[in-house]
């Protein structure tokens, strides 16, 4: 497994992540969603560098151009609900991709202890395709593990890209242990050191779903 932290290079990506974290800017939910979408676009561009390419003859009004374009059959899978603008960012660049959606939630046993449950999945066949699983925050890694286990029922992809904005070190270690190492690449924009007692990333950015779409009961 390869882990690529795009936040370690000096690009505009870091400004978008900083604005997601900023408690003053977070009050603007439209800007919050748009920054998530922008990060998705940047991630899609970076991931596209890993695709398989070949030369095609493209007819133009004045002749034929040889163009080097990707061959991968891509499926973008998103873990709901905060992942919706992230998904749209990927889809803006990878507009030929198929789409999959997974709904996960925390079922609390008490104030601090919970299990992750899959509630819904919709996906095309995945056998031999390039699967991009997007999840805004990798806190413990359990949601990602279960989402991938559910998606495997649709077939085994040729390559897996896990794309997250902020991950904890704990989640990255967990994914290394639980997801297949071969043909898997994890992409993040930032890595944070700690989880709090509720398993939220610290410093993180708070509840991304609530910030994007309003508080839930």
Residue pairs with C-beta under 8 A, 6 or more apart in sequence:
1 175
1 176
1 179
1 180
1 181
1 184
1 185
1 186
2 184
2 185
2 186
3 172
3 185
3 186
3 188
4 46
4 185
4 186
4 187
4 188
5 188
5 189
5 190
5 191
6 13
6 42
6 43
6 46
6 187
6 188
6 189
7 13
7 14
7 17
7 188
7 189
7 190
7 191
11 42
12 42
13 39
13 42
13 189
14 189
16 35
16 38
16 39
16 42
17 35
17 39
17 165
17 166
17 189
17 190
19 25
19 31
19 32
19 35
20 26
20 32
20 35
20 36
20 39
20 165
20 205
20 208
21 203
21 204
21 205
23 206
25 31
25 32
26 32
26 205
26 206
26 211
29 211
29 212
29 213
29 214
32 211
32 212
33 85
33 212
34 85
36 82
36 85
36 86
36 89
36 136
36 165
36 208
36 212
37 85
37 86
37 88
37 89
37 92
38 89
39 86
39 89
39 165
39 189
40 85
40 86
40 87
40 88
40 89
40 90
40 92
40 134
40 163
41 89
41 90
41 92
41 93
42 89
43 89
43 90
43 134
43 163
43 187
43 189
44 89
44 90
44 92
44 93
44 94
44 132
45 93
46 187
47 132
47 161
47 163
47 185
47 187
48 70
48 93
48 94
50 159
50 161
50 185
51 70
51 71
51 72
51 74
51 130
52 70
52 71
52 72
53 68
53 69
53 70
53 71
54 68
54 69
54 71
55 66
55 67
55 68
56 66
56 67
56 68
56 69
57 64
57 65
57 66
57 67
58 64
58 65
58 66
58 67
72 129
72 130
72 159
73 98
73 128
73 129
73 130
74 94
74 96
74 97
74 98
74 129
74 130
74 132
75 97
75 98
75 99
75 100
75 123
75 124
75 126
75 129
75 130
75 131
75 132
75 157
76 87
76 90
76 91
76 94
76 97
76 98
76 99
76 100
76 132
76 134
77 99
77 100
77 101
77 102
77 123
77 131
77 132
77 133
77 134
77 147
77 151
78 84
78 86
78 87
78 99
78 100
78 101
78 102
78 133
78 134
78 135
79 102
79 103
79 104
79 133
79 134
79 135
79 143
79 144
79 147
80 101
80 102
80 103
80 104
80 120
81 103
81 209
81 212
81 213
82 136
82 137
82 208
82 209
82 211
82 212
82 213
83 134
83 135
83 136
84 212
85 212
86 134
86 136
86 163
86 165
87 99
87 134
90 97
90 132
90 134
90 163
91 97
91 99
94 132
97 132
98 124
98 129
99 124
100 121
100 122
100 123
100 124
100 126
100 131
100 151
100 154
101 120
101 121
101 122
101 123
102 118
102 120
102 121
102 123
102 147
102 150
102 151
103 118
103 119
103 120
103 121
104 116
104 117
104 118
104 119
104 143
104 146
104 147
105 116
105 117
105 119
106 114
106 115
106 116
106 117
107 114
107 115
107 116
107 117
108 114
109 115
112 197
112 198
114 199
116 142
116 143
116 146
117 146
118 146
118 147
118 150
121 150
121 151
121 153
123 151
123 154
124 154
125 154
125 155
126 151
126 152
126 154
126 155
126 156
126 157
127 154
127 155
127 156
127 157
128 155
128 157
128 158
129 155
129 157
129 158
130 157
130 158
130 159
130 161
131 151
131 157
131 159
131 160
131 161
132 160
132 161
132 163
133 144
133 147
133 148
133 151
133 160
133 161
133 162
133 163
134 163
134 164
135 143
135 144
135 147
135 162
135 163
135 164
136 164
136 165
136 166
136 208
137 164
137 165
137 166
137 167
137 201
137 204
137 205
137 208
138 144
138 162
138 164
138 166
138 167
138 168
138 171
138 172
138 175
138 188
139 168
139 170
139 171
139 195
139 199
139 200
139 201
140 168
140 170
140 171
140 174
140 195
140 199
141 170
141 171
141 172
141 173
141 174
141 175
141 178
142 174
144 162
144 171
144 175
144 179
145 174
145 175
145 178
145 179
148 160
148 179
157 183
158 183
159 183
159 184
159 185
160 179
160 180
160 183
160 184
160 185
161 184
161 185
161 186
161 187
162 175
162 179
162 184
162 185
162 186
162 187
163 187
163 188
164 186
164 187
164 188
164 189
165 188
165 189
165 190
166 188
166 189
166 190
166 191
166 192
166 201
166 204
166 205
167 186
167 188
167 190
167 191
167 192
167 201
168 191
168 192
168 193
168 194
168 195
168 201
169 191
169 192
169 193
170 195
172 186
172 188
172 191
175 186
192 201
192 202
192 203
192 204
193 202
194 201
194 202
195 201
195 202
196 202
200 206
200 207
205 211
209 216
210 216
